[in-house]
Amino acid sequence: MRAQRTADGQRVARAMAAARPERGPRVPASRVGRGARTDGGRARDRTRWPGRNSHGFTLIELVVVLFLLSLATGLALPAVGRGIETLELRAQVASFSAFLRFARAQAITTRTPHAVRVDPQALELTLIPAGSESPKARRQLSPRTRVSADPAGALVVTFSPQGFSNGASFRLEGQGGRAYRVTVDPITGRVSNYGETG
């Protein structure tokens, strides 16, 4: 009876052992890679290769970025060029006006009439005191600036010791088509400038 119970217990134990999944060798925790998972005693190493699935840029993305940068640069350069031309023209207008104001101040302080000759071809301003043939001062304009008088022959501006003048009007135009007008009031001798529109 006891032998039969022992035999029955052994059969039950063998049946349970057959029903259990096989267990592989235990894998030490130090050898299990990141992301590894044990299933039924078997370690499935899911360690990824270095650089795999890492964040980066593809060649197409780099080409698109370079194209957008070149497009933005191409659109911005003409605007920058026009801005530089406008600044240069303003500087020439300021220099032209300052020279006329200097001539008026010299006429008042020295009590001697002074004349400013404008040469549109040489782009030069010359200050000559009355009764003298030697220039007292000169001012050279930029070759990228065109100067014209209105009327065309009025290229000499004379200032009296009282500050009066014979009046004048000059047009300074840059390469981009932007133009400024410099005027001398005949009564007060005041020099002013303003940008032309249209």
C-alpha positions as CSV (number, residue, x, y, z in Angstrom):
1,M,0.0,0.0,0.0
2,R,2.8,2.3,1.0
3,A,4.7,1.4,-2.2
4,Q,1.7,2.2,-4.3
5,R,1.3,5.6,-2.7
6,T,5.0,6.3,-3.4
7,A,4.7,5.3,-7.0
8,D,1.6,7.5,-7.5
9,G,3.4,10.5,-5.9
10,Q,6.3,10.0,-8.3
11,R,4.0,9.9,-11.3
12,V,2.3,13.1,-10.2
13,A,5.6,14.8,-9.7
14,R,6.8,13.8,-13.1
15,A,3.6,15.1,-14.7
16,M,3.9,18.4,-13.0
17,A,7.6,18.7,-14.0
18,A,6.6,18.0,-17.6
19,A,3.9,20.7,-17.5
20,R,6.3,23.4,-16.3
21,P,8.2,25.5,-18.9
22,E,11.9,24.8,-19.1
23,R,14.1,27.3,-17.3
24,G,17.4,28.3,-18.8
25,P,20.4,29.2,-16.9
26,R,20.1,32.2,-14.6
27,V,21.6,35.4,-16.1
28,P,23.4,37.6,-13.6
29,A,21.9,41.1,-13.2
30,S,25.2,42.7,-14.2
31,R,25.1,40.9,-17.6
32,V,21.5,41.9,-18.4
33,G,21.5,44.9,-20.7
34,R,19.3,47.9,-20.4
35,G,15.9,47.0,-21.7
36,A,16.5,43.3,-21.2
37,R,13.6,41.2,-20.0
38,T,13.6,37.8,-18.4
39,D,10.8,35.5,-19.4
40,G,10.6,32.1,-17.8
41,G,14.1,32.3,-16.6
42,R,15.4,33.2,-20.1
43,A,17.0,36.6,-20.5
44,R,16.3,38.3,-23.9
45,D,19.0,40.9,-24.3
46,R,17.5,43.9,-26.1
47,T,20.6,46.1,-25.8
48,R,20.7,48.5,-28.8
49,W,23.7,49.1,-30.9
50,P,25.5,52.4,-30.1
51,G,24.1,55.2,-32.2
52,R,21.0,53.3,-33.2
53,N,17.8,55.2,-32.9
54,S,19.8,58.3,-31.7
55,H,18.5,61.8,-32.4
56,G,20.2,63.5,-35.4
57,F,19.6,65.1,-38.8
58,T,19.1,63.4,-42.1
59,L,20.7,64.6,-45.3
60,I,17.3,65.8,-46.6
61,E,16.7,67.9,-43.5
62,L,20.2,69.5,-43.9
63,V,19.6,70.3,-47.6
64,V,16.2,71.9,-46.8
65,V,17.8,74.1,-44.0
66,L,20.6,75.2,-46.3
67,F,18.1,76.0,-49.1
68,L,16.0,78.1,-46.7
69,L,19.1,80.0,-45.5
70,S,20.2,80.8,-49.0
71,L,16.7,81.9,-49.9
72,A,16.5,84.3,-46.9
73,T,20.0,85.6,-47.7
74,G,19.0,86.3,-51.3
75,L,15.9,88.2,-50.2
76,A,17.7,90.2,-47.6
77,L,20.8,91.4,-49.6
78,P,18.9,93.7,-52.0
79,A,17.2,95.5,-49.0
80,V,20.6,95.8,-47.3
81,G,22.1,97.3,-50.4
82,R,19.4,99.8,-50.8
83,G,19.7,100.8,-47.2
84,I,23.5,101.4,-47.6
85,E,22.9,103.5,-50.7
86,T,20.3,105.6,-48.9
87,L,22.7,106.2,-45.9
88,E,25.5,107.2,-48.2
89,L,23.3,109.6,-50.1
90,R,22.1,111.2,-46.8
91,A,25.7,111.6,-45.8
92,Q,26.5,113.4,-49.1
93,V,23.4,115.7,-48.6
94,A,24.5,116.5,-45.0
95,S,28.1,117.3,-46.3
96,F,26.7,119.5,-49.1
97,S,24.5,121.4,-46.7
98,A,27.2,121.8,-44.1
99,F,29.6,123.3,-46.6
100,L,27.0,125.9,-47.6
101,R,26.3,126.8,-44.0
102,F,30.1,127.1,-43.4
103,A,30.3,129.6,-46.3
104,R,27.5,131.7,-44.8
105,A,29.2,131.6,-41.4
106,Q,32.5,132.8,-42.9
107,A,30.7,135.6,-44.7
108,I,29.2,136.9,-41.5
109,T,32.3,136.5,-39.3
110,T,34.8,138.0,-41.7
111,R,32.4,140.7,-43.0
112,T,33.3,139.6,-46.5
113,P,31.0,138.1,-49.2
114,H,31.8,134.5,-49.9
115,A,30.7,132.5,-52.9
116,V,30.4,128.7,-53.3
117,R,30.9,127.3,-56.8
118,V,29.3,123.9,-57.5
119,D,30.9,121.8,-60.2
120,P,28.5,119.0,-61.2
121,Q,31.1,117.3,-63.5
122,A,34.0,117.2,-61.0
123,L,31.5,116.8,-58.1
124,E,33.4,119.5,-56.2
125,L,32.3,122.5,-54.0
126,T,34.7,125.4,-53.8
127,L,34.5,128.3,-51.3
128,I,36.0,131.6,-52.6
129,P,36.0,134.9,-50.7
130,A,35.1,138.1,-52.6
131,G,38.1,139.7,-54.3
132,S,40.2,136.5,-54.2
133,E,40.9,133.9,-56.8
134,S,42.4,131.3,-54.4
135,P,39.9,128.9,-52.9
136,K,39.5,129.0,-49.1
137,A,38.0,125.5,-48.8
138,R,37.0,122.6,-51.0
139,R,34.6,119.7,-50.6
140,Q,34.7,116.6,-52.8
141,L,31.4,114.6,-53.3
142,S,31.0,110.9,-53.9
143,P,31.3,109.7,-57.5
144,R,28.0,107.8,-56.9
145,T,26.1,111.1,-56.5
146,R,24.7,113.2,-59.3
147,V,24.3,117.0,-58.7
148,S,22.1,119.3,-60.7
149,A,21.1,123.0,-60.2
150,D,17.6,124.4,-60.6
151,P,17.8,126.4,-62.8
152,A,20.6,124.6,-64.6
153,G,23.0,127.5,-64.8
154,A,22.7,128.6,-61.1
155,L,25.9,127.0,-59.9
156,V,27.2,129.8,-57.7
157,V,25.8,130.7,-54.3
158,T,26.8,134.0,-52.8
159,F,26.5,134.9,-49.2
160,S,26.6,138.5,-47.9
161,P,28.1,139.7,-44.6
162,Q,24.5,140.2,-43.4
163,G,23.7,136.5,-44.1
164,F,21.6,137.1,-47.2
165,S,22.1,135.0,-50.3
166,N,21.2,135.0,-54.0
167,G,19.2,131.8,-53.3
168,A,19.8,128.4,-54.8
169,S,18.3,125.0,-55.3
170,F,20.2,121.8,-55.9
171,R,19.2,118.2,-56.5
172,L,21.3,115.3,-55.3
173,E,20.5,111.9,-56.6
174,G,21.9,108.5,-55.7
175,Q,22.4,105.4,-57.8
176,G,19.2,103.8,-56.5
177,G,17.1,106.7,-57.8
178,R,16.5,108.3,-54.3
179,A,16.9,112.1,-54.5
180,Y,17.2,115.0,-52.0
181,R,16.7,118.7,-52.5
182,V,19.1,121.3,-50.9
183,T,17.8,124.9,-50.9
184,V,19.2,128.2,-49.9
185,D,16.7,130.9,-48.9
186,P,17.4,134.2,-50.7
187,I,16.3,136.4,-47.7
188,T,17.6,134.6,-44.7
189,G,20.3,132.5,-46.3
190,R,19.1,129.5,-44.4
191,V,20.2,126.1,-45.8
192,S,17.7,123.3,-45.7
193,N,17.3,119.9,-47.3
194,Y,14.5,117.3,-47.7
195,G,13.9,114.1,-49.5
196,E,11.9,114.1,-52.7
197,T,9.0,111.7,-53.0
198,G,7.7,110.1,-56.2
